[in-house]
Amino acid sequence: MTDLLLRTGHVVLVLAVVLLAAHLGRLVARAVRQPEVIGEILAGILTVPVVLAAAGPGGLAAVLPTGVVGSLKVIGEIGLVLFLVGVAHELRHGESGLGAKAVGWVTVGSFVPALLTGLTMAAWVLFAAGPDLRGTAPAPALVLMVAVAFSVTAVPVLARILEDRRMVDTPPGRLSMAAAVVTDSAAWLLLVVAVGINGGVLVSLVLLVLGIAATVTGRLLLRRRTATSAAQRFPKSTAVAVAALALLAAFAFEHWGMTAVFGAFVIGLALPAGPWTAVVRPLMRFGRLLVPVFFVVAGFGLANAPRADIPWLAMLLAIVLAVVGKVGGSYLGARLGRQDRRTALVIGILMNTRGLTEIVVLQAGYSAGLLPVGLFFALVVMALFTTAMTGPLLSLVERRAPLAPRPPAVPRRRG
């Protein structure tokens, strides 16, 4: 009993320190005009290496023993699942109010070239890089995983950037958000396929079909008046039930060889709009609070991974290809969608934001054995670098070509 209390107290203390470090990371990121998630990710990933450098392996083992790390992993996964339920719900119910042609071109431009640059990176890893970057995953799974990593745009971080810069209702803001919703939905699906290839194609196809069936069935049941009324009258109890169901689905799919992300998305996509949105948002906020714990566990895995040289060439190549694929492809797509050059350039810069979503995707690939530690590290650096580019590049474009003010709305005549 005493050991249990001591371990619980140890976990609570470490959790408090992690959340404090995440808060400080957000403050620093905000001070240098970067997305707050950059500070959270760096604070989480660097916590373990800093402790290791300061106290050595013995000190790290005392601060983060195996039992505490296991508890933190569970807490981080719970936060991640609840957060992704909200992300999936928003992806499903986001509305752009824009022309289908413009959205279509921007979506194709931001997704297809990024996939191609990801395939280029994967080909370099397979045929030119060393075995430390190649790993042991099946080639098709590795190729698809890297392609997905290059195609992602972080919808939550993008939304925050648009809000901070008051660009939500601007043409580039609305077009980039609409395209990001579509591309991220496709990227999550491809991630599931990539993990499935590694674990067994037939089983993964069966689970994928079951997940889609569960999503459709859930939407039909939850749209009924009885379920909607219960969500309106008992939002807190309903939120607890949704959280429990999401965690059950996530860990069940992970146990069956898929990624927990898929289970979270099944529940998030099954929830209709209306009163269910008020149920999901508190879960998303709570999950978002715990996500930094997920980064600390990722940092612990990196600190204890087999040592390898820093893959400088892989990092440089990944950054260059990522920028070319997203910024260049999105710019081309926006121009084909008949947007002016400034709007197209701003859309390209916004679509290059990868942030939290990219880290989650990479961690899923790393945990599934698709990405060796060197390649995982290179792609994490790419995700942070491309996200950090967004603010300075937008400021540069704004200084060189300020956004023209909108004309005042003309009131409609009655009658």
C-alpha positions as CSV (number, residue, x, y, z in Angstrom):
1,M,0.0,0.0,0.0
2,T,2.8,2.4,0.9
3,D,4.6,1.6,-2.4
4,L,1.4,2.3,-4.3
5,L,1.0,5.7,-2.6
6,L,4.6,6.6,-3.2
7,R,4.4,5.7,-6.8
8,T,1.2,7.7,-7.2
9,G,2.7,10.7,-5.6
10,H,5.8,10.3,-7.8
11,V,3.6,10.2,-10.9
12,V,1.5,13.3,-9.8
13,L,4.7,15.2,-9.1
14,V,6.3,14.4,-12.5
15,L,2.9,15.2,-14.2
16,A,2.9,18.6,-12.5
17,V,6.4,19.3,-13.6
18,V,5.6,18.3,-17.2
19,L,2.5,20.5,-17.3
20,L,4.5,23.4,-15.9
21,A,7.3,22.9,-18.4
22,A,4.6,22.9,-21.2
23,H,3.2,26.1,-19.9
24,L,6.6,27.7,-19.8
25,G,7.2,26.4,-23.4
26,R,4.0,28.1,-24.5
27,L,5.0,31.4,-22.9
28,V,8.4,31.3,-24.6
29,A,6.9,30.4,-28.0
30,R,4.4,33.2,-27.7
31,A,7.1,35.6,-26.8
32,V,9.0,34.9,-30.0
33,R,5.8,34.9,-32.0
34,Q,5.7,31.2,-32.7
35,P,2.7,28.8,-32.4
36,E,2.4,27.7,-28.8
37,V,2.6,24.0,-29.8
38,I,6.2,24.5,-30.9
39,G,7.1,25.4,-27.3
40,E,5.1,22.5,-25.9
41,I,6.7,20.0,-28.2
42,L,10.2,21.2,-27.6
43,A,9.6,21.3,-23.8
44,G,8.3,17.8,-23.8
45,I,10.9,16.2,-26.1
46,L,13.8,18.0,-24.5
47,T,12.8,17.3,-20.9
48,V,14.3,13.8,-20.7
49,P,17.6,14.6,-22.6
50,V,18.1,17.6,-20.3
51,V,17.6,15.5,-17.2
52,L,19.9,12.8,-18.7
53,A,22.6,15.4,-19.4
54,A,22.4,17.0,-16.0
55,A,22.0,13.9,-13.7
56,G,23.3,11.0,-15.9
57,P,21.6,7.7,-16.4
58,G,21.3,7.0,-12.7
59,G,19.6,10.4,-12.1
60,L,17.2,9.8,-15.0
61,A,16.3,6.3,-13.6
62,A,15.6,7.9,-10.2
63,V,13.4,10.7,-11.7
64,L,11.7,8.5,-14.3
65,P,11.7,4.9,-13.2
66,T,10.1,2.3,-15.4
67,G,6.8,2.3,-13.4
68,V,6.4,6.0,-13.6
69,V,7.2,6.1,-17.3
70,G,4.5,3.4,-17.9
71,S,2.0,5.5,-16.0
72,L,2.9,8.6,-18.0
73,K,2.6,6.7,-21.2
74,V,-1.0,5.8,-20.3
75,I,-1.8,9.4,-19.3
76,G,-0.3,10.7,-22.5
77,E,-2.2,8.2,-24.7
78,I,-5.5,9.1,-22.9
79,G,-4.9,12.8,-23.6
80,L,-4.0,12.0,-27.2
81,V,-7.1,9.9,-27.8
82,L,-9.5,12.5,-26.3
83,F,-7.8,15.3,-28.3
84,L,-8.1,13.3,-31.5
85,V,-11.8,12.6,-30.9
86,G,-12.3,16.4,-31.0
87,V,-10.1,16.7,-34.1
88,A,-12.0,14.1,-36.0
89,H,-15.3,15.7,-35.0
90,E,-14.2,19.1,-36.3
91,L,-12.8,17.6,-39.5
92,R,-16.1,16.0,-40.2
93,H,-18.3,19.0,-39.5
94,G,-16.1,21.9,-40.6
95,E,-17.7,24.0,-43.2
96,S,-15.9,26.3,-45.6
97,G,-18.6,28.1,-47.4
98,L,-16.3,28.3,-50.5
99,G,-16.6,27.3,-54.1
100,A,-15.9,23.7,-54.7
101,K,-13.5,24.5,-57.6
102,A,-11.2,26.7,-55.6
103,V,-11.2,24.3,-52.6
104,G,-10.6,21.3,-54.9
105,W,-7.6,22.9,-56.6
106,V,-6.0,24.0,-53.4
107,T,-6.6,20.5,-51.9
108,V,-5.1,18.7,-54.8
109,G,-2.2,21.1,-54.9
110,S,-1.4,20.8,-51.2
111,F,-1.8,17.0,-51.2
112,V,-0.5,15.4,-54.4
113,P,2.8,17.2,-54.7
114,A,3.5,16.7,-51.0
115,L,2.9,12.9,-51.4
116,L,5.3,12.9,-54.4
117,T,8.0,14.7,-52.4
118,G,7.4,12.2,-49.6
119,L,7.9,9.3,-52.1
120,T,11.1,11.0,-53.3
121,M,12.3,11.1,-49.7
122,A,11.3,7.5,-49.2
123,A,13.2,6.4,-52.4
124,W,16.3,8.2,-51.1
125,V,16.0,6.4,-47.8
126,L,15.6,3.0,-49.5
127,F,18.3,3.2,-52.1
128,A,20.8,5.8,-51.0
129,A,20.7,6.2,-47.2
130,G,22.4,3.9,-44.7
131,P,20.7,1.1,-42.8
132,D,20.2,3.3,-39.7
133,L,17.7,5.3,-41.7
134,R,16.2,2.4,-43.6
135,G,15.2,0.3,-40.5
136,T,13.5,-3.1,-40.8
137,A,9.9,-2.2,-41.8
138,P,8.5,-3.6,-45.1
139,A,9.3,-1.2,-48.0
140,P,5.6,-0.5,-48.9
141,A,4.8,0.4,-45.3
142,L,7.9,2.7,-45.0
143,V,7.2,4.4,-48.3
144,L,3.5,5.1,-47.5
145,M,4.5,6.3,-43.9
146,V,7.0,8.8,-45.2
147,A,4.6,10.0,-47.9
148,V,1.9,10.6,-45.3
149,A,4.4,12.5,-43.1
150,F,5.0,14.9,-45.9
151,S,1.3,15.4,-46.8
152,V,0.0,16.5,-43.3
153,T,-1.2,20.0,-42.5
154,A,-2.0,20.5,-38.8
155,V,-5.6,21.7,-38.7
156,P,-5.5,22.6,-34.9
157,V,-2.3,24.6,-35.2
158,L,-3.4,26.2,-38.5
159,A,-6.7,27.3,-36.8
160,R,-4.8,28.9,-34.0
161,I,-2.5,30.7,-36.3
162,L,-5.4,32.1,-38.3
163,E,-7.2,33.2,-35.2
164,D,-4.0,34.9,-33.8
165,R,-3.5,36.7,-37.0
166,R,-7.2,37.6,-37.6
167,M,-7.2,35.7,-40.9
168,V,-10.1,33.3,-40.2
169,D,-12.5,35.1,-42.5
170,T,-10.0,36.0,-45.2
171,P,-9.9,34.2,-48.5
172,P,-6.5,32.5,-47.9
173,G,-7.5,31.6,-44.3
174,R,-10.8,30.0,-45.4
175,L,-9.3,28.2,-48.4
176,S,-6.3,26.8,-46.5
177,M,-8.6,25.6,-43.6
178,A,-11.0,23.9,-46.0
179,A,-8.1,22.2,-47.9
180,A,-6.4,21.2,-44.7
181,V,-9.5,19.4,-43.4
182,V,-9.6,17.3,-46.6
183,T,-5.9,16.5,-46.8
184,D,-5.7,15.6,-43.1
185,S,-8.6,13.3,-43.4
186,A,-6.9,11.5,-46.3
187,A,-3.6,11.5,-44.4
188,W,-5.1,9.8,-41.3
189,L,-6.6,7.1,-43.5
190,L,-3.3,6.5,-45.3
191,L,-1.6,6.3,-41.9
192,V,-4.0,3.5,-40.9
193,V,-3.2,1.7,-44.1
194,A,0.6,2.1,-43.6
195,V,0.4,0.7,-40.0
196,G,-1.9,-2.1,-41.3
197,I,0.6,-3.2,-44.0
198,N,3.2,-3.6,-41.2
199,G,0.8,-5.7,-39.1
200,G,-1.0,-7.7,-41.7
201,V,-3.0,-6.5,-44.6
202,L,-6.0,-8.9,-44.3
203,V,-6.6,-8.2,-40.6
204,S,-6.2,-4.5,-41.2
205,L,-8.7,-4.5,-44.0
206,V,-11.2,-6.3,-41.8
207,L,-10.7,-3.8,-39.0
208,L,-10.9,-0.9,-41.4
209,V,-14.3,-2.1,-42.6
210,L,-15.5,-2.7,-39.1
211,G,-14.4,0.8,-38.1
212,I,-16.3,2.4,-41.0
213,A,-19.3,0.3,-40.2
214,A,-19.1,1.4,-36.6
215,T,-18.9,5.0,-37.6
216,V,-21.9,4.9,-39.9
217,T,-24.0,2.9,-37.3
218,G,-23.0,5.2,-34.5
219,R,-24.0,8.3,-36.5
220,L,-27.4,6.8,-37.3
221,L,-28.1,5.9,-33.6
222,L,-26.8,9.2,-32.2
223,R,-28.9,11.3,-34.5
224,R,-32.1,9.9,-32.9
225,R,-34.1,12.2,-30.7
226,T,-33.5,10.1,-27.6
227,A,-29.7,10.3,-27.9
228,T,-29.8,14.0,-28.8
229,S,-32.0,14.8,-25.9
230,A,-29.8,12.9,-23.5
231,A,-26.7,14.8,-24.8
232,Q,-28.6,18.1,-24.2
233,R,-29.9,17.2,-20.7
234,F,-26.8,15.4,-19.3
235,P,-23.8,16.8,-21.1
236,K,-21.2,15.9,-18.4
237,S,-22.4,12.3,-18.1
238,T,-22.5,12.0,-21.8
239,A,-19.0,13.4,-22.1
240,V,-17.8,10.8,-19.6
241,A,-19.5,8.0,-21.6
242,V,-18.0,9.3,-24.9
243,A,-14.5,9.4,-23.3
244,A,-14.8,5.9,-22.0
245,L,-16.0,4.6,-25.4
246,A,-13.2,6.4,-27.2
247,L,-10.6,5.0,-25.0
248,L,-12.0,1.5,-25.3
249,A,-12.1,1.8,-29.1
250,A,-8.6,3.2,-29.3
251,F,-6.9,0.6,-27.1
252,A,-8.9,-2.2,-28.7
253,F,-7.8,-1.3,-32.2
254,E,-4.2,-0.9,-31.0
255,H,-4.4,-4.3,-29.4
256,W,-5.6,-5.7,-32.7
257,G,-2.5,-4.3,-34.6
258,M,-3.9,-1.0,-35.7
259,T,-3.1,2.4,-34.3
260,A,-5.0,3.9,-31.4
261,V,-5.5,7.0,-33.7
262,F,-8.0,4.9,-35.7
263,G,-10.2,4.1,-32.7
264,A,-10.3,7.7,-31.7
265,F,-11.3,8.8,-35.2
266,V,-14.0,6.2,-35.4
267,I,-15.7,7.7,-32.3
268,G,-15.0,11.3,-33.4
269,L,-16.5,10.8,-36.8
270,A,-19.5,8.9,-35.4
271,L,-20.6,11.9,-33.3
272,P,-23.1,14.1,-35.1
273,A,-23.1,17.9,-35.0
274,G,-25.5,20.0,-32.8
275,P,-25.5,19.2,-29.1
276,W,-22.7,16.6,-29.5
277,T,-20.3,19.4,-30.3
278,A,-20.8,20.8,-26.8
279,V,-20.0,17.3,-25.5
280,V,-16.8,16.9,-27.5
281,R,-15.2,20.3,-26.9
282,P,-14.5,19.8,-23.1
283,L,-13.0,16.4,-23.9
284,M,-10.8,18.0,-26.6
285,R,-9.6,20.7,-24.2
286,F,-8.8,18.1,-21.5
287,G,-7.0,15.9,-23.9
288,R,-5.1,18.9,-25.2
289,L,-4.0,19.6,-21.7
290,L,-2.5,16.2,-21.3
291,V,-0.8,15.9,-24.8
292,P,2.5,17.4,-23.5
293,V,2.9,14.2,-21.4
294,F,2.9,12.3,-24.7
295,F,5.9,14.4,-25.9
296,V,7.8,13.6,-22.7
297,V,7.3,9.9,-23.3
298,A,8.5,10.4,-26.9
299,G,11.6,12.1,-25.6
300,F,12.2,9.2,-23.2
301,G,12.0,6.8,-26.1
302,L,14.5,8.9,-28.1
303,A,16.9,9.2,-25.1
304,N,16.9,5.4,-24.7
305,A,17.0,4.5,-28.3
306,P,20.2,3.0,-29.9
307,R,22.7,5.8,-30.5
308,A,23.2,6.9,-34.1
309,D,24.8,9.9,-35.8
310,I,22.7,13.0,-36.2
311,P,21.2,12.6,-39.7
312,W,22.1,16.1,-41.0
313,L,21.6,15.2,-44.7
314,A,18.2,13.6,-44.0
315,M,17.1,16.6,-42.0
316,L,18.1,19.0,-44.8
317,L,16.6,16.9,-47.5
318,A,13.4,16.5,-45.6
319,I,13.0,20.2,-45.0
320,V,13.7,21.2,-48.6
321,L,11.3,18.5,-50.0
322,A,8.6,19.4,-47.4
323,V,8.7,23.1,-48.3
324,V,8.7,22.4,-52.1
325,G,5.8,20.0,-51.8
326,K,3.5,22.0,-49.6
327,V,4.4,25.7,-50.4
328,G,5.0,25.1,-54.1
329,G,2.2,22.6,-54.6
330,S,-0.4,24.7,-52.7
331,Y,0.7,27.9,-54.5
332,L,0.2,26.1,-57.9
333,G,-3.1,24.7,-56.8
334,A,-4.4,28.1,-55.7
335,R,-3.3,29.7,-58.9
336,L,-5.1,27.0,-60.9
337,G,-8.1,27.8,-58.7
338,R,-7.9,31.4,-59.9
339,Q,-6.5,33.0,-56.8
340,D,-4.2,36.0,-57.1
341,R,-0.5,35.5,-56.5
342,R,-0.5,37.0,-53.0
343,T,-3.4,34.8,-51.9
344,A,-1.8,31.8,-53.4
345,L,1.5,32.4,-51.7
346,V,-0.2,32.9,-48.3
347,I,-2.1,29.7,-48.8
348,G,1.1,27.8,-49.6
349,I,2.8,29.2,-46.4
350,L,-0.2,28.3,-44.3
351,M,-0.5,24.7,-45.7
352,N,3.2,24.1,-44.7
353,T,2.1,24.2,-41.1
354,R,2.5,20.7,-39.7
355,G,2.8,21.1,-35.9
356,L,1.1,18.7,-33.5
357,T,-0.7,16.6,-36.1
358,E,2.7,15.7,-37.7
359,I,4.3,14.8,-34.4
360,V,1.3,12.5,-33.6
361,V,1.6,10.8,-37.1
362,L,5.3,10.4,-36.7
363,Q,5.0,9.0,-33.2
364,A,2.4,6.5,-34.5
365,G,4.8,5.4,-37.2
366,Y,7.7,5.2,-34.7
367,S,5.7,3.2,-32.2
368,A,4.6,0.8,-34.9
369,G,8.2,0.1,-36.0
370,L,7.9,1.9,-39.4
371,L,10.4,4.6,-38.6
372,P,13.8,4.0,-37.1
373,V,15.0,6.5,-34.6
374,G,17.3,8.4,-37.0
375,L,14.5,9.0,-39.6
376,F,12.0,9.7,-36.9
377,F,14.3,12.4,-35.5
378,A,14.9,13.9,-39.0
379,L,11.2,14.1,-39.7
380,V,10.4,15.6,-36.2
381,V,13.0,18.4,-37.0
382,M,11.3,18.9,-40.4
383,A,7.9,19.2,-38.7
384,L,9.1,21.8,-36.2
385,F,11.1,23.8,-38.7
386,T,8.3,24.0,-41.3
387,T,5.8,25.0,-38.6
388,A,8.2,27.7,-37.2
389,M,8.6,29.1,-40.7
390,T,4.9,30.0,-40.9
391,G,4.8,33.1,-38.8
392,P,8.0,34.8,-40.1
393,L,7.0,34.1,-43.8
394,L,3.5,35.5,-43.3
395,S,5.0,38.6,-41.7
396,L,7.4,39.0,-44.6
397,V,4.5,38.7,-47.2
398,E,2.4,41.1,-45.2
399,R,5.2,43.7,-45.2
400,R,5.8,43.4,-48.9
401,A,2.2,43.2,-50.0
402,P,-0.3,44.2,-47.2
403,L,-3.7,42.7,-47.3
404,A,-6.2,45.1,-48.9
405,P,-8.9,46.1,-46.5
406,R,-12.4,44.8,-47.2
407,P,-15.0,47.2,-48.4
408,P,-17.7,48.0,-46.0
409,A,-20.8,45.9,-46.3
410,V,-23.7,47.5,-48.2
411,P,-27.0,47.1,-46.3
412,R,-29.7,45.4,-48.3
413,R,-32.9,47.2,-49.0
414,R,-36.0,45.8,-47.6
415,G,-39.0,45.2,-49.8
